[in-house]
Amino acid sequence: MRHQLTLTAHHPAFDAETQRLGQRRYDQFVRTAGELAARKARPKANAAPSNNEENEP
């Protein structure tokens, strides 16, 4: 509880430049996370088939 109250207590308001920087960093994070998720969702071309794929007719 002390940790949370320390982090959120009495921070000054952000100026416009700080808000823009935060937004750019957030946008980059979301873009990178999306790219990583898309890579993991795609099967690799040289990957061995899973057990489920081997058992299908």
C-alpha positions in Angstrom: 0.0 0.0 0.0 2.8 2.4 0.9 4.5 1.7 -2.5 1.3 2.6 -4.4 0.6 5.7 -2.4 4.2 6.9 -2.9 4.0 6.4 -6.7 0.7 8.3 -7.1 1.1 11.0 -4.5 1.4 14.7 -5.6 2.8 14.4 -9.1 2.7 17.6 -11.1 0.6 17.8 -14.2 2.4 16.8 -17.4 3.1 19.5 -19.9 2.2 19.1 -23.6 5.7 17.8 -24.7 5.7 15.2 -21.9 2.2 14.0 -23.0 3.4 13.7 -26.6 6.5 11.8 -25.6 4.4 9.4 -23.5 1.9 8.9 -26.3 4.7 8.1 -28.8 6.2 5.6 -26.4 2.8 4.0 -25.8 2.1 3.8 -29.5 5.5 2.2 -30.1 4.8 -0.3 -27.4 1.4 -1.3 -28.8 2.9 -1.6 -32.3 5.7 -3.8 -31.1 3.4 -6.0 -29.0 1.1 -6.4 -32.0 4.0 -7.4 -34.3 5.2 -9.9 -31.8 1.7 -11.4 -31.3 1.3 -11.6 -35.1 4.6 -13.4 -35.5 3.7 -15.9 -32.8 0.2 -16.5 -34.4 1.7 -17.4 -37.8 3.0 -21.0 -38.1 6.7 -21.2 -39.1 7.3 -22.7 -42.6 9.9 -25.2 -41.4 8.2 -26.1 -38.1 7.2 -29.7 -37.4 3.5 -30.4 -37.3 1.9 -30.5 -33.9 0.4 -33.8 -32.6 -3.1 -32.7 -33.6 -2.1 -32.1 -37.2 -0.4 -35.5 -37.4 -3.6 -37.4 -36.3 -5.9 -35.7 -38.7 -6.9 -37.7 -41.9 
